[in-house]
Amino acid sequence: MWDGYNRTIDYLRISVTDRCNFRCAYCMPPEGLITLNHDDILRYEELIRIIEVASSLGVKKIRLTGGEPLVRKGIVDFVRKVAAIENIEDLSMTTNGSLLSNVAHGLKEAGLNRVNISLDTADPDRFASITRRSELEATLQGIQSALDAGLTPLKINVALTGFFIPSDLDYFIDLVYQYPIHVRFIEYMPLGNCDVSPGPSIVNVKSTINDAGRGFLQPASTQERGNGPARYYQLPNAKGMFGFITPISEHFCGECNRIRLTADGKLKPCLLSNEEIDIKAHLRSGISDKRLAELFCQAIQAKPSSHSLCRVSGHPEFQRHMSQIGG
């Protein structure tokens, strides 16, 4: 599938739930958000049908997100059914990791290839301030379980908000020396009217790593681009690597290969746009696979050339918080 700017779209990110057991400060307000009713969320059977149609159009990569995808019952069996769909070559999940330790091996056996785990600090007090939950140990256990299960390459996503401090880098530097983990630093995107300030720039993070006395970052010999836009670097003799994702300062919209499906059945051509195409209503009114495919093509043709945060004139007020989209 090609969009209107000659980009190949072969990657579908699916939010399986808007519910989350964390209340991260950059994702939602302290009291949380009003969650969808059970009937408002796409059923697993509906999601399987959507993926089958998308795969027939050229989608090869699926990422499961939330909220927190592991809070939804039956997720392991759902993974097994997705993995069995013809043409799906890569099946991954983004999670906060706190519920992963008990299901990591089951997910791997079911066909999940790898996971991305969100972790902004290993300091217990600041972890609790960011997530509004005291679940650091559970998240660290989830990381270890993912490694043990072979859900690799394991990627750690670090949001560069005002919570981030330079001493956090000591932990992440040790991590990439000990394990074949990709630690990815992500510029903060002001989405959802959360009261969080941007953190250090990517340039400052790179400089701090270089000044840490462990050698200098060099572009990775093999760019592990995967499905995403990270630019990867390695330190001498490190088992893992660092990735840097710059959606604001050096946006990668020209290479975007993805489309998103929200838990309530809306196709989003762009993460940072309010444009949505409702396919749930069509699904539940007896739509044909041919018409469903046409809606996919409609969403793809609606992809903008770049997101609104790139524009000097500013950006609109976004109608959803990040947890309601799937990131």
C-alpha positions, -999 to 999 in steps of 0.1 A, spaced: 0 0 0 13 34 -10 0 67 5 -3 100 -13 34 109 -6 48 77 -21 54 60 13 49 23 17 25 14 45 32 -20 59 30 -15 96 -2 -15 118 -2 -5 154 -32 -18 173 -44 -6 207 -61 -36 223 -73 -16 253 -74 20 266 -70 7 302 -36 9 320 -24 0 355 -1 30 355 -9 68 355 22 82 339 24 119 342 30 125 305 3 102 294 -28 110 315 -39 131 345 -35 118 381 -71 106 384 -68 87 351 -93 90 322 -128 77 317 -123 43 301 -143 28 273 -172 4 281 -166 -33 273 -189 -31 242 -171 -1 228 -138 -19 225 -131 -40 194 -135 -77 201 -106 -101 194 -126 -116 166 -130 -82 150 -93 -75 154 -84 -107 137 -106 -99 108 -91 -65 105 -55 -79 105 -64 -105 79 -77 -78 56 -47 -55 63 -23 -84 57 -39 -90 23 -32 -54 14 5 -56 23 7 -51 61 35 -73 74 42 -58 108 19 -57 138 25 -40 171 1 -45 200 -3 -15 224 -27 -1 250 -31 16 274 -13 -14 288 -20 -45 265 -13 -70 293 -43 -59 313 -66 -73 287 -77 -109 294 -69 -135 268 -40 -116 253 -17 -147 249 -43 -166 229 -49 -135 208 -12 -133 201 -13 -169 190 -40 -162 165 -23 -131 151 9 -150 147 -9 -176 126 -21 -151 100 -4 -154 67 20 -126 56 25 -113 92 63 -113 95 69 -94 127 47 -93 158 57 -71 187 42 -54 218 48 -22 237 42 -26 275 52 -10 308 66 -44 318 50 -46 352 28 -76 343 52 -92 319 71 -116 342 43 -141 344 35 -142 307 68 -135 289 74 -172 281 38 -178 271 39 -148 248 71 -160 231 56 -195 227 25 -180 212 45 -162 185 53 -128 199 87 -118 185 98 -90 208 88 -63 232 94 -26 239 93 -17 276 88 18 288 112 27 316 123 63 323 143 58 354 155 31 378 153 53 408 123 40 429 111 74 441 112 91 407 97 61 391 68 64 415 65 101 407 64 95 369 41 65 369 22 73 401 27 37 410 54 18 430 59 -9 405 96 -5 397 106 -39 409 79 -56 389 90 -37 357 126 -47 362 115 -84 367 95 -80 334 127 -69 316 146 -99 329 118 -122 320 117 -108 285 154 -115 281 151 -150 295 121 -158 271 140 -145 241 117 -116 233 145 -98 216 158 -74 205 145 -60 237 140 -22 235 137 1 265 118 34 257 129 64 277 108 95 274 129 127 278 106 147 300 114 171 328 116 141 352 148 129 335 181 137 351 217 130 340 223 104 367 197 82 350 222 77 323 245 58 346 219 30 349 212 29 312 249 28 302 254 -1 326 224 -18 310 238 -17 275 271 -30 286 256 -60 304 228 -70 281 220 -69 243 193 -43 250 185 -12 229 179 18 251 160 44 230 157 80 241 126 97 228 119 135 225 89 144 245 58 151 224 33 175 240 2 154 235 -29 154 257 -25 185 278 -5 168 305 14 190 329 49 178 319 78 199 306 103 187 280 135 172 292 170 174 279 176 174 242 190 144 223 222 164 217 226 169 254 220 132 261 246 121 236 271 146 251 265 133 286 270 97 275 303 107 257 314 125 289 307 95 311 342 80 307 330 48 289 342 58 254 324 77 226 293 69 208 298 55 173 271 48 147 260 12 150 277 -11 124 243 -26 117 214 -2 120 187 -21 138 159 1 124 132 -25 128 98 -8 123 109 25 137 128 57 132 156 54 158 192 61 149 214 37 167 248 42 183 272 19 203 298 24 230 330 4 227 325 -33 237 289 -28 248 265 -57 242 236 -33 235 232 0 219 215 34 222 188 46 199 177 83 195 142 92 183 135 128 173 99 133 163 102 171 168 137 183 161 144 160 132 110 145 123 109 113 103 75 118 87 89 113 52 98 77 62 66 69 81 53 34 73 26 30 98 -11 35 105 -29 31 139 -60 15 151 -75 26 184 -92 3 209 -126 18 199 -121 10 163 -108 42 147 -81 42 121 -57 70 126 -35 80 96 -12 99 119 -4 97 156 -3 135 160 -35 143 141 -72 143 151 -82 127 118 -99 93 123 -119 69 102 -145 48 121 -144 12 110 -161 -3 141 -195 9 131 -190 -6 96 -178 -39 110 -208 -43 132 -232 -34 104 -220 -63 82 -194 -47 61 -177 -68 34 -140 -75 34 -138 -56 1 -153 -25 17 -131 -29 48 -101 -29 25 -114 3 9 -116 20 43 -79 11 49 -69 26 16 -90 57 25 -71 61 58 -37 56 41 -45 83 15 -54 106 43 -19 105 58 -5 140 60 30 148 47 41 156 83 26 160 117 14 193 130 42 196 157 66 202 128 48 234 118 60 268 129 24 279 132 19 256 161 -4 226 166 -41 219 173 -54 208 206 -53 170 204 -86 152 212 -70 121 227 -44 114 253 -16 91 244 -31 62 263 -62 65 242 -42 61 210 -16 35 217 15 57 211 
